C-alpha cells in the first residue's frame, strides 16, 4: 500500500528529504548540491541589477532560511539586510500585501555583500 518494509537491522547513513540530507552518523544536516546551486544561481541573478523586485529578495531569503538546520545561525545573520530591504517596499503605516512584493527596491552595499557571501562561501553542515 505504498510502504516499503525493510529489515530492522538495516541502517541508513544519510537520509534525503526536503532539500536536505540528514547524516545520521555525523548527527548533522547537509544541504543537497541542488539546493546549494539554487542559492548561488539566485544570488548571481540578483546581483545583475541594483534594483530588484521585493519578491525576488523574499524568494532567496526563504530558500536560505529553509536550510537553517544545515547552515546554522549564519543563515539569520547573513539575511538581515535582505529582510530590512524587503520591508522598505512598504509605505508608512501600510500593511503587507501580495501586491507590495512587486514593488522595486534598491540593493545597497550591505545587501550586495550578503549576496556575494552566499556565492563565495558554501556553508553546509
Secondary structure as UniProt FT lines:
FT   TURN            8..9
FT   STRAND          14..17
FT   TURN            18..19
FT   STRAND          20..23
FT   TURN            24..27
FT   STRAND          28..31
FT   HELIX           33..46
FT   TURN            47..48
FT   STRAND          51..53
FT   HELIX           54..66
FT   HELIX           68..71
FT   HELIX           74..77
FT   TURN            78..79
FT   HELIX           80..87
FT   TURN            88..89
FT   TURN            92..93
FT   HELIX           99..102
FT   STRAND          104..106
FT   HELIX           109..120
//
